[in-house]
Amino acid sequence: MAQVSGLRATYDINRPIGARLVTLEVGGQPVEDGKIYRVATNSFLGEGGDGYLSFKQGREVARDKLLSELLCDHVSAVKTIEPPAMGRLVSV
């Protein structure tokens, strides 16, 4: 399962494949059908790795630094890293 930031999803593993998502929020608001959302990911997933083929349907806006460089830059800037909030992916 992909690790996420900025969204909250509830899902039911007992539902059929393709119908397991119960709710999805971005920034605390329900996702809107038809709205375009910008996603940041690494090149492996962005190119459909691990079966995330839906990323290939999107449009690449930018390919900047490597993920490892971005992480190092962030750690250098903030000095202290806090663990992420729990409850981003919730099984119901």
N, C-alpha and C positions, 0 to 999 in steps of 0.2 A: 504494500500500500504506500502510495506516495506521501511524503511528509509535506505539510502545507503551512503557509503563514498567511494571515489576513482573511481566512475563510473558516466557516464552521459548517460541517456537514453531518447530518444524521442519516443513518442507513440501516436497512433491515436485511441481514444476510440470508434470511429465510425466503425472501422474495425471489422471483426469477431473475436471472441475469438480464440487465438492461432496465430493470424496474426496482432496483434496491435502494436508490436514493430517495429519502423521505423529505428532507429539507436541505436547502443550501443557502447560506448567507455569505455575503462579501462585505467586510467592514461593518458588520452588525445589521445589514439590510438584506432582505430577500433578493436573490438573483432575479433579474428581469429578463424575460424571454425577449430575444431580439436585440438586447443591448450587447455592445462589444466590450469585452474586458481584456485588459492587457495582462499577460502572464510572463513572469520571468522564470526561466528554468535553465538547466545546463544543456549543453549541445547533445548529449546522449539521449535524454528524454525528448528534447525538442525535435530530434530526428526520428522519433517513434520507438526508441529503445524500451525494453521491458514491456512491450505491447501497448504503449501509450500512443497509439496511432492517431488519435484525435489531434495531437499537437501538429501533425503534418498538414492538417486542414487549415491551420492558421497561417498568418502572414508574419514572416520574420521582419521585425522593425529595426533591430540593431543586434550586432554581435560585437560586444565590447571586450572587456577583460575576461580572463578565465575566472571561474567561480572561486578557485583557491586565492587568486589575487584580490578579489572583492572581499572575501572573508578576512584576509590579512589586513586589508585597508580598514575594514570596519573595526576589527579588534584593536588596531593601533589608535583609531580615533576615539573609541569609547572606553578603552582600558579595562572595563569590567563587563563580562557577559553573564546575563541572567538566563536561567532555563526558560524555555517557552511555556506559555500558559497551557494547561491541560484542557481537554475537552474540545479540541478542534475537530476531531473525527470521533463521532459517537455512535456506537452500535445500540439500536433500540430493540 
